[in-house]
C-alpha cells in the first residue's frame, strides 16, 4: 500500500480546497466552541466539577454537530487544588512577590516556610551543589526561557520545573523556586506540573513571575542575603474523576480505519484555559465537523478525542491522559492510520512536519498544494512524538503529522491567569481549522498506508 497513488487532484484536492476556503472565511464553529467553553465553564482543572460539566456539554455539542459514537469516559486520578498562596521578601524592606505553586506541590506549614535564597542559573548547576549544602535554604533556579517560533525554549528549560524540586530536596532545601517558564515580562506567574521522586521529601515548590524573579536576582547581586517567606495551602484530592470525550465522523468504504484528532479538555486553574487548550478543542472539533458536512463522505473515520487530566502529573505515572485512550480494552490500535494533536495555542500554522517517508511521497505534494495558499511551508524537522496525549499511540506505531504553529506569543500566557479568550485572534483560529480540515480530508479520503511510508528506509518521491 505504500506505493498507493496520491489523492486525485480533481476530487480530493478540490474538496480539501473548498474546506480550506470555507474555514478561512469563518464558516466553522471554532470561535463559538472556545468562547462558550471558556465562558460557561471557566477553568477546568482535572477532576473538577467544571471539567466534568464541560465534558457533558461537549458530548451534547458533538452529537448536535453530527458526530456518532459519542462517549464520555470517566476514570480515577489524584486531583490537586491550589488553595491560597503568597510569597514575600522579609527583612528591613519587605516586598510582596507574585508567585504560584507548581502543580502537585505539597502545602507549606500553616505559618509558611522561611529561608535564605540560594540562586542557581540552571538545573545542572543545582545538581552540582553538595548534599546538605542547602539545609534550611530555599533553592531558586533563575534560568530564562528563550523565545522561538516552534517553542523549543520550553523543552530546554522545562526540566528545571520537572526535576528541580526533588534535586533541591536531596540537598536539604526547605522549598524550591524558579523563574517562570515564560517568554514575556508580564507580572504573571506561570504554573505547571512538577515531578517528585519516591524516597525524596516532597518540598513546596513555586514559580515566580519574571519581573519578581529578576528582582530577587538584583537584590542578591547587591550582596545582601535575600530571605523569603512562602505560603501555600495546596492539597491532593485522592479519588477524583476526570473525563475524556470522543466522537466519530464516520467514514464510508474504510470506516474501520481511524484518523484521530486530539486536544485536551482540562486546564490549569489560574485562567480559563483558552489557548491551553480550549483552542485545540475548538480546532479539532470544527475541522472534523466541516469534514462531516461534505456530501461525499471520506473513506476513513475521523475521530476526535478530547483528553482529560493532561496538565496534572499523576504520582508514579506518566502519560495518564493518553493511555486512558490507548489502553481502552478492545481498541484496534492497528486501525489507527494517523494521529494529530492540537495543543500549541491558536496562532497561525506556518509549517507542516511529516515523517521522512511521508514527506517524500506524492501525498505530501498534494498536501502542500492545498496548504500553500495558507502560507504554510514544509518543515525540515520531523514531527517527533506529535504531542503528550497522542504520544502513547505514536509509541505503538501510529504515524503522526504536525501542523506547526507560531508559538512566539504562546509562552507569554501559557499556564497563567492571563490565558483568557481575548488572546485568541479569530482569523488565526480560522486558519488553523482550514489547515487541519483540508489536510485531514486528504488523509481520511485516501488509501495511503502512512505506517508503511513512515517506516520506509528508502522513500522515493
N, C-alpha and C positions, 0 to 999 in steps of 0.2 A: 504493500500500500504506500510505501514511502515515495514511490515514483508516480503517484496519482497526479492527474492533470491539475493545473491551477484552477481556481474559481473562474467560471465563464464570465468574460467581461460584459457580455450582452445581458446577463441576468443578474448574477450575484453582485457584481460591482455596481450595476445600475441601482439595485435595491439598496446596497450599502451607501451609495452616494446620496440617495433620497433620504435615508435615515439620518445621515450626517447633516444634510441641509435643513431638515425639519428641526433637528435638535438645536442647531446653531441659531435658528430663528426663534427659539423659545417654545417650540412645540413639544415640550416634555414637562414632566411633573417634578423635576428635581428640586426646584426652589420651593415649590409648595410643600413637598415632603419634609425637607430640612427645616423649613420655617415652622411648620406645625409641630414637628418632633421636638425642637428645642424650645418652643414657646409653651406648648401644652405640658411638657414633662420636665423641662429644665435639665439639670444634671441627672445622669443615670448611672450612679455608682453600681458596680456589680453586686447583685444580691439585694438591692434596694427595692422599695415599693415602686419607685418611679421607673426603674428598669423593667420590672415585671409588667407594669401598666403599659409602658411604651411597646413592649413585645406584643401584648394582646392587641393594641391599637394597630401595630404594623401588620399583624396577621389579617385583621379585617381589611386594611387597605390593600394588601396583596391580593386578596380574594376579589375585591372590587376592581382591581386592575387586570383581572383575567388570569391570575396565577392559579395553578392546580396543585394538589397535594400539599397545601399549606399546613405547616406544623409548627407548634411551639414546644420545644424540648426543654424541660427544666431539669437541672442537675445540681447536686450539692457542691458548695465551695466554702472556704473560710472567708467570710467578708471582713471588711475593715472600715472603721469610721474615724474621721479626723478629730472630732471633738473641738476643744478650744486649744489655742496655741499662741505663744508670744516669744519674742526674743528681744534682748536689750543688752547694751553695754552698761556695765556697772562700774562705779568709781566716782571720782570727783566731778566728772562731767558726763552723767548718764545720757544715753541716747537710745531711743526705740529703733528697732530694726524690723524690716519686712522679711519674714521667714515663713516657711511652711514645712510641715512634717513630710518626710518621704513615705510613700505608700508601703504599708507593712511595718512601719516603725512602732515600737512599743511606746507607752507613755513614760513621761518623766515622773519622779516622785511628786507628791501633791504640791510641794513648795518649789518645784522646778529643780534643775540641775545647774550648778555654777562651777566655772573653772576658767583658768587662763587658756588662751587660744594658742595653739602651735600650728603654724602655716606650712603647707607643702604645695609645691607647684604642680604636682601630678600624683597619680596613684602609685607610679613607680617610686617616686621619692618617699611616699609614705611607707612603702614596703621595705625601704632601706633603714627605717628607724628601728633601733634595737627593741626587743621585747622588754616591757617595763618602762620604757622611756617616756610614755605618755600617761603614766599613772596619775589620775586625778585631773587630767587635762582634757580640753576639747580640741580634737583634731579637725583641721579645715583644709580642704583642697581648693586652691584658687585658680585652677586651670580654666582659661577662657575657651569658649567653643567657637571655632572658625565657621564662617558662613560659606555655604556652597549651594549652587542651584540644585544639586541632587541630594543634598543633606548629608554629605559624608562626615561632616563635623560631629554629628550626633554619635556615629559609631566610634569616632576617635576618643571622645570624652565620656561616653556612656558608661564604660567600665568603672569610672570613679564613683558614680552613683550606685551601681550594682554591687560593687565589692568593697568600696571604701569603708563602710561602717564596720564590717567584720574585720578588716585589716587594722582599723583603729582600735577595735576592742581587743584584738590579740596583743596589742602593745599597752593596754591598760587605760585607754581613753574612757571617759565617762559619757561622752557624746560625740557626735560627728556632724560636721557642716560641710557643705560645698557651695561654690558659686553655681547658681542655677545653670542648667544646660540650656542656654539661651543665646540668640544672636542679636537681640535688641538690647536697648538700655533702659526700657521702661521699668518702673519700680513695681514689678510683679514678681513674686517668687514662683518658680516652676517646680511642681511636684513630679512624681514618677516613682515607680517601684524600685525597691532595693531588695537584695537577697541576703539572708542571714544563714550562716553556716552552722550545722549541727556541732555541738560541743563548744561553741564560742558564744559568749554572753551577747545577747541582742541589746545594743545600746540605742538610745533615742537618736534619731537622725533627721537632719533638716537641710533644706536648700534656702540660701539667701538670695534675695533679689540682686541683680547685677550691681546697681549703684551701692547697695549696702555691703556687698562683698568687697567692692573696691574701697569703701570707707574703712572697713576693718583692715585691709591691706595698708592703706595710707597711715592709719594710726600705728600699726606695727613698725612701719618704716621710720616713724618719728622716734623710735627707740623705747616706746612705752609698752609695758605689759598690757595686753588687751584682755579684759576679763568679761565674760558673758554669762548671762543667766537665760536659760532656755526652759520653756514650759510647754507641755503637750499632754492632753488627756485622751490621746488616740487609743483605740481598743480594737482587738479582733472580735469578729462576730461568728463563732462556730455555728455550723448548721444552716448557713444562709443558702438560698437557692438562686441560681442565675438562670437566664433564659436565652435560648437560641431559636431564631425564627428561620424557616426555609420555605421556599415555594418554587414551583416549576412553570416555565413557559414551555409547553410540550412541543416536541419535535414531531416530524412526520416522515417516516421512512427509516430513521435510525433513532427513534425516541429513547432507546435504552442507553444511548451514548450521551454523556453529560459534559457540557461546558459550564463550569462553575464560576460564579462571580461572588466574591466575598467582601465583607466590610464588618466592622464591629459595632454593636448596638450600645454597649456600655460606654461610660465616660468617667473622667475624674469628676470630683465633687465641686471643684472651685468655680468653673464657668458653666456653660450649658452644652459643652461638647459639640460645638457647631463644626469646626474644622476637624476635630478629632473625636468621633468620626461620623458625626451626623452627615457631613458632606458625602462621605463614602457610601453610607446607607442610601442616600438620595441618588447618587450617581449610578450605583449598581441597579437599584430598583427602577429608575427612569429608563436606563438603557434596555433592560430586559422587557419592560412594558412596551417600548417602541417596537422591539422585535416581535413581540406577541401581537401587535396590531396590524402586521402585514397580512395581506390577503393570502399570499403564498407562505406557508409555514416553513421555517428552517428544518433541515433534516434532523438535526440533533436537538436535544432538550437543553434549554438554558436554565440553570438552577441558580437562584440567589440564596446565599446563606449569610444571615446576619448574626454574627457570633456574640456570645456573652462572655463576660469576665476576661476580656483581653488585657485590661490595664493592671489589675492587681495580681502580682505574682503569688502563686499558691505555695504554702510551705512544703518543701520537699518535692515539688513537682514543677514541670516545665511544659509549655505548650498545652495547657489545660483547655483553653478555648478551642484551639484547632483540633485537638484529639477528641473533644466531645462530639465532633462530627466524623472525623476519620475513623474512629473506633466504633462507630454505630454498628451494632450487630446486623449482619447480612448486607452491609454496604458493599457494592461492587466497585472496588477501587479501580479495577482494570477497565471499567466502562467510563471512567472519568478521563476524557481525552485532553482536557485543558483546564487549568485553574488560573484565575486572575484575582487580584485583591486591590481594593481602593482604600488606602489609608495614609494618604500623603497630603491631605488638605483639599482645597478647592481651587487652587491657582492652575494656570494653563498647563496642558500637556505640551511638552516640547520635543519628546523623542520616544521612539518605540524600541524596546530592548527585547531581543528574541534569542532563544538558544542557537548555538552556532549552526547546527544543521538546518533549522527552520529559516534562519537568516539567509542561508544560501539557496533557498528554494523559490520556485515560481510563486508560491503562496505569499512570500514576503514582498515580491514585486507587486502583486495585486494589492496587498495591504497598503503599500506606500503610495500607490496611485490614488487610493481613496483618502489617505491621511494627509498627503502633502498639501492640499488646499487649506488644511487647518494649521499650516505652518509647523508640521511635525516632521522631524528628520529621523533617520535610522541611527540608533546609538551603536557605538563601537563596543560598548560594555554588554555583558550578558545579564540576564535577569536575576541571577542569584537564586535565593530561596523563594522570591516572589512576595514574601510578607509573613508576619508572625502567624496569622490564622491559617493560611493555606500551607504553611511550612510542612506540617505532617503529611499532607498529600504529596507535596513535591518530593519529600524524603522517600516516599514509597513509589516514585517513578512517574508521577503525574507531571507533564510539562507545564511550564508557566511562561506567560508573556508579561511584560511590564510596560505600562504607559507612564513614562517618567514625567512627573510634574515639577514645575518650578517651585522649589521649596525655599526660595530666598526670604519670604515673609513668614513661613510656617513656624519656625522655631522662635519667633518673637512672641507668639501667642500660645504655643503648644503647652498643654498641662497647666494653664494659668486661669485665673478668674477673668482674664481678658479674651478667652476663647468663646466668643459670642457671635451671633448671627451677622452682625454688621461687618464682620471680617470677610464674609463671602461676597465676591463680586459675581452678579448673575451671569454676565457674559462669559466669564471664565468657567463657571459651573456648567453652562450650556455647552461650551467647547469640550469639556470632559465627557459629558454624556454623548456628544457627537462622535468623539473618538472611540469610546468604548462600544457604543451601539454598532457602529459601522464595522469595527474590527471583529467584534463577536459574531455579527451576522456572517461575515466571510468564513469564520472558523466553524460556526454551527451549521452552515448550509453546505459545507464541503465534505468530502470523504477522505481528506488528507489525514494520514496517520502521524500525528505530531510526536507521538512517543518514538516511533522509528526514526523520524527526522532528527529529533533532539538528541538521540544517542548515536547517530551515524558518525562513523570515524572519518569518512572522506566524502563530505557533502559535495554535490556537484550542482552548479547553477543550471 
